Amino acid sequence: MRLSVIFLSLYLLISTFAYVGQAFAAEKKDPTQEIYPAESHKFFKGPEDWFTGDVMVEIVFPANNTARYGGAYVTFQPGARTAWHLHPAGQHMIVTAGVGLTGTRDGKIVTIKAGDAVWCPPDIDHWHGATPDAPMTHLVLTGVLDGKNVIWKEKVTVSSISRK
């Protein structure tokens, strides 16, 4: 009987250490969540080289080594738009407010509205922005490849696009 108690005690002690060891190992494997408080977001006016019209960019979170994409809200005032550009790793756009337009080099222009999501594959020249009479905001999730998330090109002009 005494031997059984010793074995049971030893078993419980070893089990306890194993459980505690697993808990510590789990803590080391699972990093703490990183919070980007709203008041820490970086805001900047869209540079004239990249945008036509009044545009405000809010960086929500940066890319990191695990998730190689960053997120930003971009708000376009009526008639504002991006220059032609492409994303080496693609981009998702989710319209959160208003109505906008997005176009590609083939001349196709699509109307996008609140709730719509758009996937722009890697290396596709495109532009996006607000309609002439209403603002538009979208959340963009932009991939990063070889340290680049966007390659800016020339400004969109009325003659460089045509509605098909």
TORTIBA-705132 format. One record per atom (N, C-alpha, C): y, z, x. Coordinates in pm, whole numbers, plus 32768, in hexadecimal, padded with zeros to 4 digits. Example, Ala and Ser with C-alpha at 12.3 -4.5 7.8 and 13.67 -1.06 7.14 Angstrom:
7DC7830C8527/7E3E830C84CE/7EB6830C8528/7F1F82C48505/7F9682CA8557/80038313850A/
//
This chain:
7F8980008052/800080008000/807D80008057/807C805580BB/80EF805D8116/81067FD8815C/809D7F938182/80A87F1281C4/80E57EAA8165/80C27EB180E5/80FB7E568081/81917E6B8073/81BD7EE88075/824B7F08806A/82967ED180E4/825C7EDF8159/829B7EAC81D4/82A87E1481CC/823B7DD181A5/82407D3E8199/82A57D128130/82AA7D5880BF/83097D358056/83987D498087/83B17DB880CB/84377DD38101/845F7D6A8167/84017D4781C0/841B7CE28225/84377C5A81E3/83E97C38817C/83FC7BBA8133/84877BB680F2/84B07C2380B1/85337C298071/85A47C1E80D8/85947C5F814B/85F97C5981B3/86077BCA81E9/85967B898206/859A7B008239/85D47AA281CF/85AD7AB38151/85E27A6080E5/86787A7080D7/86A77AEB80E3/87377B0680D8/87827ABF8148/87507ACB81C5/87917A868235/878F79EF8222/872079BA81F1/8716792981DA/877B78FE8171/8789794B8104/87E87928809A/8877792E80CE/889979998117/891F79A8814D/893B793881B2/88D779178205/88E778AA8265/890178258220/88BA780B81B1/88D0778F8165/895D778E812A/898C780080F9/8A12780780BF/8A7C77E78129/8A6B782281A3/8AC97805820E/8AC177738239/8A4A773B823F/8A3A76AE8264/8A7D765581FD/8A707678817D/8AAF76288113/8B47762C8122/8B7C76A18146/8C0D76AC8159/8C3B765381CB/8BED764B8236/8C1375F882A7/8C0A75648285/8BA9753B8233/8B9774AF820E/8BFF748181A9/8C2474D6814B/8C7F74B280DF/8D0D74E08100/8D637482812C/8DEB74AB814C/8E3774D280CD/8EA1751980E3/8EF575448075/8F3C74CC8038/8F4F74CD7FB7/8F9C74637F76/902A74647FAC/906473F07FB7/90EE73E57FE5/914573C27F6D/91AB74117F58/920573FF7EE7/928773C07F19/92B8735D7ECF/9339731F7EEC/939773427E79/93DB73B67E7F/943273E07E11/949C73777DF2/94BD736C7D73/951F73077D47/95A173117D97/95CD738A7DB5/964C73997DFC/9643736E7E8F/95CA73557EC1/95BC73287F4C/95B5728F7F58/95AF72497EE8/95A671B77EEC/9623717D7F2E/960E71137F79/967C70CD7FBC/96AD705C7F61/972E70547F4D/976E6FED7EFB/97C56F977F56/97C76F157F3B/98276EC07F80/98466E457F2C/98BC6E117F42/98E76D977EFE/989D6D237F3F/986B6CC87EEC/98256C547F20/987E6C037F7C/98546BEC7FF9/98A76BA28058/98C46B138029/993C6AE38043/99656A5D8018/990D69EF8052/98D26A0580C6/9879699F8101/97F8698E80B1/97D169F58067/975169F3801F/976169E27F89/97D969FC7F55/97ED69FD7EC4/986E69B47E9E/987069817E25/98E9694B7DE8/990B69A87D75/998569D97D6E/99AC6A337D03/99986AC47D28/99A66B1A7CC3/99A26BAB7CD5/99136BDE7CC4/98DB6C127D32/98506C427D33/984C6CCB7D77/98006D287D3C/97EE6DAC7D77/97596DC27D90/97386DF27E09/96AD6E0A7E30/96996EA17E42/962D6ED57E09/96086F627E18/957C6F677E55/95736F927ED2/94F16F9F7F15/94AD701C7EDE/943B70087E9C/93F270787E5E/939170B67EC2/934870617F0D/92EE70937F74/92D470247FDA/92BD704B8058/92A26FE980C1/920C6FCC80CB/91EC6F61810E/91606F458130/91336FAE8196/90B06FC2819F/907B70198208/8FFD6FD98242/8FBA701D829D/8F466FE282E1/8ECD6FD08286/8EC7701A8218/8E56700E81BC/8E746FAB814D/8EE66FBE810C/8F106F65809E/8F806F0E80D6/8F5D6E9680FA/8FBC6E3E813E/90136DF280D9/90586E3F8087/90B76E088028/911F6E72800B/91986E457FED/92046E9F7FC8/92326E807F3B/92806EDB7F02/92AF6EC97E79/93466EDC7E70/93856E897E1B/94166E947E08/943A6E647D7C/94A16EA37D43/94E06E6E7CCA/95516E147CF8/955C6DA07CBA/95CB6D467CD8/960D6D267C53/96916D407C4B/96DC6D277BD0/973F6CB57BE9/97326C4E7B97/97876BD77B9F/97E86BD97B2A/98696BCD7B45/98CA6BBF7ADA/98C16B2E7AA5/98FA6B147A2F/98ED6A8D79F5/990D6A1E7A5A/98B369BD7A62/98C4694B7ABA/98A069627B4B/988569DE7B73/986269FA7BFF/97D169D07C1A/97B669A97C97/972E697F7CBA/971A698C7D51/969B69817D78/967A69817E06/969268F77E41/969168EF7EC4/9687686F7F0A/95F468447F07/95D867CB7F2E/954C67A27F40/950D67FF7FA7/949268277F90/944D687D7FEF/93B768767FD6/936B68AF8032/92DA68BC8020/92AE69438055/9236696B802C/91FC69EA8059/917869CB809F/916D69EA8121/90F269CC816B/90746A0D8131/90836A7F80EC/90116AC480AF/901C6AC98017/90736A797FDB/90816A747F4B/90D86AE37F13/90F36AD87E90/91476B3B7E4C/91256B3F7DB7/911C6BB97D82/91166BCE7CF2/91A16BF67CC2/91CA6BBE7C50/92486BE37C10/92286C127B83/92616C837B5B/92526CB67AD3/92DE6CC77A9A/92FF6C797A34/93846C8079F8/938A6D0279A8/93EB6D5779C8/93F76DD97984/94696DDA791E/94C66D7D7929/95356D7778C9/95726CEB78CC/959A6CBC7858/95E26C3D784F/95896BC3784F/95C96B52786A/95866AD0786D/95B06A8A78ED/954E6A4C7930/956C6A0979AD/952C698079B6/953E69437A28/950568C07A45/94C568C57ACE/945A68797AE2/942068677B65/93F967D57B74/9413679E7BE9/93F967117BFE/93B766F67C83/937366827C8B/932F66567D04/936365CE7D2E/934065A27DA5/937365257DDD/934D64AA7D8A/92E564B47D38/92BF64417CE6/931D642F7C6F/938264867C64/93E5647B7BF8/93C264C87B7B/934D65067B78/932465547B02/937165D87AFF/93B165F47A8E/93F966717A7A/93BD66B67A01/939B67347A11/935A678179A7/93B367F5797E/93BF680D78FC/9408688278C9/93AA68F978CC/93DC696B78FF/938F69E77904/93E06A5478BF/939A6AAC7877/93E06B13782A/939E6B9B7841/93E26C047814/93B16C8D7827/931E6C9677FF/92CE6CCE7859/923E6CDE7843/91EB6C717885/92286BFF78A5/91DF6B9378E8/91C66BB7797A/91536B8C79AD/91326B9C7A3B/91196B127A75/91446AFD7AEF/91376A7C7B33/90F66A957BBA/90956A437BDE/905B6A447C65/908C69C77CAC/90CC69D87D1D/90F569687D70/909B696A7DEC/904169087DF8/8FE369067E69/902C68F87EEF/8FE769177F5C/902369087FE1/9055687A7FF9/90C668738040/90FD67F68074/912967928009/914B67C07F91/918067697F28/9218677C7F22/926267117F40/92F467187F34/9318672E7EA1/936E67907E88/939867AE7DFF/941E67F57E00/9453680A7D8A/94CC685A7D76/94BC68A17CF0/950B69097CDA/950C694E7C59/959169917C46/95B369A87BC7/963269E77BA8/964869F47B14/96C26A187AEF/96E76A2E7A63/970D69AA7A20/970369A8799D/973769367951/97CF693A795A/981268CB7936/98A468C8793F/98EC692E78E7/98AA695E787B/98F069B4781D/98BB6A437811/985C6A6A7865/98276AF3785C/97F46B2278E3/97FD6BA478FE/97C56BDA797B/972D6BE37973/96EF6BF579E5/965E6C0579EC/963C6C627A61/95DD6CBD7A48/95A96D147AB2/95136CFE7ABB/94E26CF57B36/94516CF27B48/94296D4F7BB9/93AD6D7E7BAF/936E6DCB7C1A/931C6D687C69/93346D617CEC/92E66D077D40/928B6D597D9B/92106D2C7DA7/91AF6D667E04/918F6CF67E66/91C26D047EDE/91BF6C977F3E/91656CB97FB4/91056C607FCE/90A96C73803C/90EC6C5A80C3/90AF6C94812A/90E16C8481B3/90706C498207/90906BE08252/902F6BA082AB/90726B8B8331/90346BBB839B/906C6BAF8422/90FC6BE38428/91166C5083E0/91986C9183E3/92036C4E838D/91DE6BE58340/92426B9E82EE/921C6BA5825B/92836BBB8207/926B6BBC8176/92B16B49812F/93166B0E816F/935F6A9F8132/93996A46819F/939E69C58182/93E2696581D8/944A69208182/94C9693B81A1/953869058153/955968788180/95826827811F/95A7679C8139/9631678080FE/964E670280E3/96D366DC80B1/96E9670D8023/976867107FFE/978B673A7F76/976066D27F10/974067037E99/971E66AC7E29/97A066737DF2/97A265F17DE0/981565B17DA2/97E665687D25/984165477CCE/981F65007C54/97D7647D7C76/9802643B7CE1/97C263BD7D06/973963D07D46/971A644B7D76/969764617DB5/962C648A7D50/9654649E7CD2/95F364C07C69/960B64657BF1/95A3644C7BAA/95B264007B2E/954B64357ACB/957164447A51/9515647779E9/94B6640979C3/9435642979C8/93CE63C8799E/938863FB7924/
//
